[in-house]
Amino acid sequence: MLGIMGYDFAIIDAEHGPMDVESCEHMVRAADAADIVPVVRVAVNLQQNILRYLDAGALGVQVPMVNSKEEMERVVASTKYPPQGRRGLAATRASGYGAGIGLAEYVRMANEETLVVVQVETREALANVEEIAAVELVDVVFLGPTDLSAALGHPGQATHPEVLVAIEEAGKTILVAGKSVGTISRDPGAYVYWRERGFQYLATGLTSFIADAGQAYIQGIREYEGAIRDSGG
């Protein structure tokens, strides 16, 4: 549905969500059919874990809780084929099972085009954001407001002034490093706020879409039924 509506990309959540590699592969197929870019948020920064989602056809990975330059370098190494990284090579769905463009050309394309996104979500990561953003081949540094709110002592308050300032200041550092920066924009107003500050990779949540629409619908019904009762109808 998101692809049909014209969204640019979808983040398939294999961190907080219940999806395993097989269910993610089904969602990647759906993304392919709807012409929307599938990015998988993995749970663990491990080479063999990241490899399986990429082999399933994800066009990018988003890795949470990256706190240092060394952890960032592990993400890149797990995402890129040699000589840029250590990703294992096989004839998988991502490469057309060896029946498409050929493995050599696939490696070239994958190294060039696979999106690498890492999440900064702790005080440690904020302190190290400059060196994290300086790592070659990282495309986007995503500032996670929910976990940052907890890390900064305001759990659940993603729009607390201290959280917003931390995201904005870290964003400036990331942009100076020449990398794209992302965060959550839960509504068009938040989207405008962050775009005006140079943020480019902006996402929202499908669950919030459903919750907002569902609450508006049931509230309208309750108001209607209440008006009928009040009028004695």
ABEGO torsion letter per residue (X at the ends): XAAAAGBABBBBBAAABABBAAAAAAAAAAAAAAGBBBBBBBABBBAAAAAAAAAAGBABBBBBGBABAAAAAAAAAAABBOAABABBBBBBAAAGGGABAEAAAAAAAAAAABBBBBBBABAAAAAAAAAAAABBGBABBBBBAAAAAAAAGBBGBAABAAAAAAAAAAAAAAAAAGBBBBBBBABAAAAAAAAAAGBABBBBBAAAAAAAAAAAAAAAAAAAAAAAAAAGX
